Amino acid sequence: MSAAAARAARRLLSCRLQATTTRLLHASASQGAAREASGSFIHPAAVVHPDASIGQGVSIGPFCTVGPSARIGDACQLHAGSHVVGDTELGKGCIVQTGAILGADIPGQTIIGENNVIGHYAVVGVKCQDLKYKTGDECFLHIGRNNEIREYCSIHRSSKSCDCTVIGDNNLIMGSCHIAHDCKIGKHNIFANNTLFAGHVVVEDCTHTAGAVVVHQFCHIGSYSFLGGGSVVTQDVPRYTMVAGDRAELRGLNLEGLRRNGFSDQEVRRLRKAYQKVFMPTVTSESSFEDRLAELEREIELSESPAVSCMVKSIRMSFDQGRRGICKFRRWSSS
């Protein structure tokens, strides 16, 4: 090819690139004018599909992407480099920080309620890691309101269309936590860094984990319980109790958690007495676990306490078919 022909080819390519860029800028300007009418701001370097639903007063920073099926609620903030993809709904007032990814381009849906904070590089609503997942199955994640999900967390959708991963309201999920497929998380929980929940775990309300806790598949964690740092939990944790160790064992009541959550002194005394009757037999005691639990249920003063009844119910349910039983406990010397 001659030098003149090469120059002509370069000029033609340059003209085409310029025309393409102009068309994109015009499209972006047209889109931007429509967004301005709703009081929203979309940075010119963001890629927002024209079919995406954007609410009032939304702020979308540079290098963000928003897919065609995404729905962004009023007053949401998408910080630079965050992404909302797939059939994903973001409630009003949410903040999505840099690098976070919400949703996935797979069948199913991710629904995130109002006033949630999604931390830097968190991954929320992606495909589960369960090998039983079949390509094409619809999978779901529902997150409630007022949750703080910190940096590098991973929260996965369900493993099948008949189930759903669920997170309630007002939870603090600290950095690098993992909530796997089909988990059910309640309200007002605090999960410290590197807490890992395997599939199908159920966590009730007002629980607290220390760091680096691992919870086995299908375990149930009762309300107002505490999981000590580094615990490996392979069986259920009854309500109001504290566990620690590998494998985790019962270590008494979560007294600090009960105090912080407004339990009265009388309620705590009754729970302590009930715990001692069931879980602290002496080494010489010949009564079985079932005998001690039945004896507790016959004691009127304790059985009429709502908190004690809840603890007994939690223990009983852990031995239902398909459940894993409760964490082990130690016998105590009478000396």
KOLLO-104603 format. One record per residue (C-alpha): residue number from 0; x, y, z. Coordinates in Angstrom, 2 decimals, m for minus. Each point is the difference from the previous one (the first is absolute). Example, Ala and Ser with C-alpha at 12.3 -4.5 7.8 and 13.67 -1.06 7.14 Angstrom:
// residues 2
   seq        px        py        pz
     0     12.30     m4.50      7.80
     1      1.37      3.44     m0.66
***
This chain:
// residues 335
   seq        px        py        pz
     0      0.00      0.00      0.00
     1      1.35      3.45     m0.94
     2      0.56      2.71      2.59
     3     m2.84      2.09     m1.51
     4     m2.43     m2.92      0.22
     5      1.00     m0.63      3.62
     6     m0.62      3.65      0.89
     7     m3.42     m0.11     m1.69
     8     m0.93     m3.13      1.93
     9      1.01      1.63      3.30
    10     m2.07      3.12     m0.81
    11     m3.05     m2.18     m0.82
    12      0.36     m1.95      3.28
    13      0.40      3.25      1.93
    14     m3.17      1.43     m1.55
    15     m1.99     m3.13      0.84
    16      1.21      0.01      3.63
    17     m0.89      3.68      0.31
    18     m3.48     m0.62     m1.39
    19     m0.57     m2.91      2.39
    20      1.20      2.06      2.96
    21     m2.30      2.86     m1.00
    22     m3.02     m2.33     m0.19
    23      0.81     m1.43      3.45
    24      0.40      3.47      1.47
    25     m3.34      1.09     m1.50
    26     m1.69     m3.09      1.44
    27      1.62      0.66      3.37
    28     m1.10      3.64     m0.09
    29     m3.57     m1.01     m0.89
    30     m0.01     m2.52      2.82
    31      1.51      2.56      2.34
    32     m2.73      2.53     m0.83
    33     m2.65     m2.56      0.90
    34      1.76     m0.76      3.30
    35      0.34      3.69      0.85
    36     m3.77      0.29     m0.11
    37     m0.14     m2.49      2.92
    38      2.75      1.79      1.91
    39      2.46     m2.88     m0.46
    40      3.68      0.32     m0.85
    41      1.74     m2.50     m2.27
    42      3.69      0.51     m0.62
    43      0.93      0.09     m3.71
    44      2.38     m2.92      0.56
    45     m2.78     m2.23      1.38
    46     m1.75     m2.55     m2.25
    47     m3.71     m0.05      0.77
    48     m2.26     m2.01     m2.27
    49     m2.92      2.06     m1.32
    50     m2.47     m2.67      1.17
    51      1.20      0.20      3.62
    52     m2.44      1.58      2.45
    53      1.63      2.90      1.88
    54     m1.87      1.74      2.83
    55      0.02      3.60      1.18
    56      3.19      1.56      1.36
    57      2.28     m2.92     m0.89
    58      3.76      0.54     m0.25
    59      2.02     m2.32     m2.26
    60      3.76      0.52      0.00
    61      2.64     m0.57     m2.67
    62      0.65     m3.49     m1.42
    63     m3.21     m1.42      1.48
    64     m2.13     m2.36     m2.07
    65     m3.76     m0.45      0.34
    66     m1.67     m2.78     m2.00
    67     m3.28      0.10     m1.93
    68     m2.06     m1.83      2.65
    69      1.35      1.96      2.96
    70     m2.29      2.17      2.12
    71      1.70      2.68      2.09
    72     m2.14      1.60      2.71
    73     m0.19      3.67      0.92
    74      3.02      1.70      1.57
    75      2.34     m2.96     m0.55
    76      3.72      0.63     m0.38
    77      2.18     m2.17     m2.22
    78      3.63      0.83      0.68
    79      2.69     m0.20     m2.67
    80      0.51     m3.42     m1.55
    81     m3.03     m1.72      1.53
    82     m2.30     m2.19     m2.08
    83     m3.69     m0.98      0.04
    84     m0.78     m2.84     m2.41
    85     m2.74     m2.52     m0.72
    86     m3.53      0.20      1.41
    87      1.00      2.03      3.04
    88     m2.10      2.42      2.01
    89      1.64      2.54      2.30
    90     m2.29      1.73      2.53
    91      0.13      3.71      0.65
    92      2.85      1.57      1.94
    93      2.54     m2.79     m0.59
    94      3.73      0.68     m0.29
    95      2.10     m2.28     m2.20
    96      3.69      0.62      0.54
    97      2.93     m0.32     m2.39
    98      0.48     m3.38     m1.65
    99     m3.18     m1.62      1.34
   100     m1.95     m2.30     m2.33
   101     m3.74     m0.50      0.47
   102     m1.85     m2.76     m1.84
   103      1.00     m2.23     m2.89
   104     m1.11     m0.70     m3.55
   105     m1.66     m3.30      0.90
   106     m3.70     m0.87      0.39
   107     m1.60      1.10      3.24
   108      0.05      3.20      1.99
   109      1.88      2.02      2.60
   110     m2.13      2.35      2.12
   111      1.72      2.39      2.39
   112     m2.16      2.15      2.29
   113      0.33      3.60      1.12
   114      2.95      1.75      1.66
   115      2.56     m2.77     m0.36
   116      3.73      0.66     m0.28
   117      1.93     m2.40     m2.24
   118      3.73      0.25      0.72
   119      3.04      0.21     m2.24
   120      0.42     m3.03     m2.29
   121     m2.86     m1.92      1.58
   122     m1.71     m2.56     m2.26
   123     m3.72     m0.29      0.66
   124     m2.55     m2.08     m1.90
   125      2.31     m2.08     m2.17
   126     m0.28     m3.68     m0.90
   127      0.41     m2.44      2.87
   128      2.97     m2.34      0.39
   129     m2.14     m3.12      0.41
   130      0.74     m2.68     m2.58
   131     m3.68     m1.02      0.09
   132     m0.86      3.28     m1.74
   133     m1.27     m0.61     m3.52
   134      0.75      2.54     m2.70
   135     m3.19      1.84     m0.90
   136     m1.70     m0.44      3.40
   137     m1.51      3.13      1.51
   138      1.70      0.97      3.25
   139     m0.86      2.75      2.48
   140      1.38      2.30      2.67
   141     m2.11      2.32      2.16
   142      1.66      2.53      2.33
   143     m2.03      2.19      2.37
   144      0.63      3.55      1.21
   145      2.73      1.89      1.84
   146      2.75     m2.61     m0.34
   147      3.68      0.87     m0.13
   148      1.89     m2.50     m2.12
   149      3.68      0.82      0.17
   150      2.93     m0.42     m2.36
   151      0.73     m3.28     m1.82
   152     m3.13     m1.78      1.27
   153     m1.57     m2.64     m2.22
   154     m3.73     m0.80      0.13
   155     m1.34     m2.58     m2.44
   156     m3.39     m0.74     m1.49
   157     m1.91     m3.19      0.72
   158      1.03     m3.28     m1.58
   159     m3.43     m0.77     m1.47
   160     m3.14      1.78     m1.09
   161     m2.14     m1.28      2.88
   162      2.22      1.64      2.63
   163      1.44      3.43      0.75
   164      2.94      1.46      1.89
   165     m1.49      2.48      2.49
   166      1.55      2.72      2.16
   167     m2.24      2.04      2.31
   168      0.36      3.56      1.30
   169      2.58      1.94      2.01
   170      2.90     m2.45     m0.24
   171      3.69      0.93      0.14
   172      2.00     m2.36     m2.20
   173      3.67      0.85      0.38
   174      2.81     m0.36     m2.51
   175      0.64     m3.24     m1.90
   176     m3.04     m1.84      1.34
   177     m1.65     m2.67     m2.15
   178     m3.70     m0.90     m0.06
   179     m0.57     m2.97     m2.26
   180     m3.03     m1.22     m1.95
   181     m3.36     m0.50      1.67
   182      1.02      1.53      3.35
   183     m2.69      1.70      2.09
   184      1.30      2.91      2.06
   185     m2.27      1.89      2.42
   186      0.24      3.52      1.44
   187      2.43      2.01      2.15
   188      2.90     m2.44     m0.37
   189      3.68      0.92      0.14
   190      2.45     m2.19     m1.92
   191      3.65      0.87      0.59
   192      2.68     m0.27     m2.69
   193      0.42     m3.31     m1.84
   194     m3.16     m1.59      1.34
   195     m0.88     m2.74     m2.49
   196     m3.45     m1.56     m0.31
   197     m0.31     m3.09     m2.18
   198     m3.17     m0.81     m1.93
   199     m3.43     m0.24      1.64
   200      1.11      1.48      3.35
   201     m2.75      1.69      2.03
   202      0.93      2.91      2.28
   203     m2.76      1.46      2.14
   204      0.04      3.53      1.50
   205      2.46      1.98      2.13
   206      2.89     m2.46     m0.27
   207      3.65      1.02      0.08
   208      3.05     m1.75     m1.41
   209      3.62      0.80      0.73
   210      2.56     m0.21     m2.83
   211      0.91     m3.01     m2.12
   212     m3.09     m2.07      0.84
   213     m0.97     m2.91     m2.25
   214     m3.53     m1.45      0.03
   215     m0.81     m3.37     m1.58
   216     m2.81     m0.55     m2.51
   217     m3.56     m0.24      1.39
   218      0.91      1.24      3.50
   219     m2.42      2.23      1.92
   220      1.31      2.87      2.10
   221     m2.50      1.07      2.66
   222     m0.93      3.57      0.92
   223      2.21      1.94      2.47
   224      2.83     m2.51     m0.30
   225      3.71      0.73     m0.26
   226      2.57     m1.93     m2.05
   227      3.55      0.45      1.31
   228      2.90      0.90     m2.26
   229      1.39     m2.83     m2.12
   230     m2.92     m2.31      0.78
   231     m0.82     m2.86     m2.35
   232     m3.72     m0.57      0.49
   233     m1.26     m3.34     m1.28
   234     m3.23     m0.30      2.01
   235     m2.81      2.30      1.09
   236      0.53      2.79      2.53
   237     m3.01      0.34      2.37
   238     m1.50      3.42      0.68
   239      1.72      2.21      2.60
   240      3.15     m2.13      0.18
   241      3.68      0.50     m0.74
   242      2.25     m2.45     m1.84
   243      3.71     m0.12     m0.78
   244      2.66     m2.40     m1.21
   245      0.73     m2.50     m2.74
   246     m2.43     m1.75      0.01
   247     m2.09      2.61      1.77
   248     m1.29     m0.88      3.48
   249     m2.52      1.75      2.22
   250      1.75      2.39      2.41
   251     m2.98      1.42      1.90
   252     m2.55      2.73     m0.62
   253      0.72      3.08     m2.08
   254     m0.40      2.20      3.08
   255      1.45      3.14     m1.55
   256     m2.25     m0.34     m3.03
   257     m3.05     m0.48      2.23
   258      0.89      3.11      2.01
   259      0.52      2.09     m3.13
   260     m3.33     m1.11     m1.41
   261     m1.98      1.02      3.08
   262     m0.69     m3.32      1.74
   263     m0.98      0.58      3.63
   264      2.02     m1.33      2.92
   265     m2.82     m2.39      0.81
   266     m0.06     m1.38     m3.54
   267      3.76     m0.50      0.06
   268     m0.14     m1.77      3.38
   269     m2.64     m2.39     m1.29
   270      1.96     m0.69     m3.16
   271      3.14     m0.70      2.05
   272     m1.88     m2.41      2.24
   273     m1.50     m1.75     m3.03
   274      3.39     m0.22     m1.73
   275      1.61     m1.50      3.10
   276     m2.73     m2.62      0.34
   277      0.34     m1.17     m3.61
   278      3.64      0.54     m0.94
   279      1.97     m0.16      3.26
   280     m0.57     m3.44      1.54
   281      2.70     m1.22      2.34
   282      2.25     m2.84     m1.10
   283     m1.79     m2.27      2.47
   284     m3.48      0.84     m1.29
   285     m1.80     m2.93     m1.58
   286     m2.84      2.01     m1.57
   287     m0.12      0.13     m3.78
   288     m0.19      3.16     m2.06
   289     m3.63     m0.75     m0.88
   290     m0.85     m0.57      3.70
   291      1.48      3.35      0.99
   292     m1.84      1.81     m2.80
   293     m3.31     m1.64      1.01
   294      0.61      0.90      3.65
   295      0.57      3.63     m1.01
   296     m3.29      0.02     m1.92
   297     m1.83     m1.26      3.12
   298      1.41      2.73      2.25
   299     m2.77      2.60      0.01
   300      2.07      3.05      0.98
   301      2.42     m0.49     m2.90
   302     m2.32     m1.46     m2.62
   303     m2.30      3.03      0.27
   304      2.87      2.34     m0.89
   305     m0.29      0.96     m3.72
   306      3.79      0.09     m0.39
   307      0.44     m3.47      1.54
   308     m2.82     m1.38     m2.17
   309      1.72      1.42     m3.09
   310      3.30     m1.60      0.97
   311     m1.65     m3.39      0.59
   312     m1.86      0.26     m3.33
   313      3.26      0.84     m1.77
   314      1.67     m3.07      1.51
   315     m2.91     m2.31     m0.83
   316     m0.19      1.16     m3.63
   317      3.70     m0.71     m0.49
   318     m0.76     m3.71      0.33
   319     m2.78     m0.03     m2.58
   320      0.46     m2.13     m3.10
   321      2.62      1.47     m2.31
   322      1.53      2.22      2.68
   323      3.53     m0.35      1.34
   324     m0.53     m0.06      3.77
   325      1.66      2.54      2.31
   326      3.64      0.79      0.72
   327      1.63     m2.20      2.62
   328      0.30      1.02      3.66
   329      2.21     m1.14      2.88
   330     m0.88     m1.67      3.23
   331      1.18      1.76      3.15
   332      1.82     m1.35      3.02
   333     m1.96      0.27      3.28
   334      3.16      0.70      1.98
***
